[in-house]
């Protein structure tokens, strides 16, 4: 299967995750701990390691990724009042870069492209869930939530198309990965996790277990893809 076909799989995976969150929106508080864990796991097991590995391969300074991480955290802290719009929008931007990653990987070899696409499809389910959860937890309407979910699902297709036309330097990707990691860290640790702790006050063990499972999911995906 080529890059476009696999990006269509990513589309379906994102939609499935988002619709699941909508279907069980009445129990959404129970999923907040899992969502926060997923975001923490993506930062720890995907974005930061990939930024460091890319900096080593390209000869870029890995410290710039950490500077970008701090910048991303602080920027989204400053924009907290409109977090649901900016956060979900950043999820869409991340999905575009997922598509760029698939397209660039297929330019190296079909095997590498398929491996990258597998990881993208696997974690896009949680991307869809996270996008929907972020919108709903901040009071967005169903229509607005579905619109943002659709954008998130279509974004990898745009990324695959962009990969064929837009040159992306390694340094730019390193800084992007760091900045996006800072965004996810803020959303997960400073926004969603405190909400999960509030609703899970009566059962902290369940909250901890869900957060741990959420963080484990990206780790398992990365291990399988590797």
Secondary structure, 3 states (H helix, E strand, C coil): CCHHHHHHHHHHHHHHHHHHHHHCHHHHHHHHHHHHHHHHHHHHHHHHHHHHHHHHHHCCCCHHHHHHHHHHHHHHHHCHHHHHHHHHHHHHHHHHHHHHHHHHHHHHCHHHHHHHHHHHHHHHHHHHHHHHHHHHHCCCCHHHHHHHHHHHHHHHHHHHHHHCCCCCCHHHHHHHHHHHHHHHHHHHHHHHHHHHHHHCCCCHHHHHHHHHHHHHHHHHHHHHHC
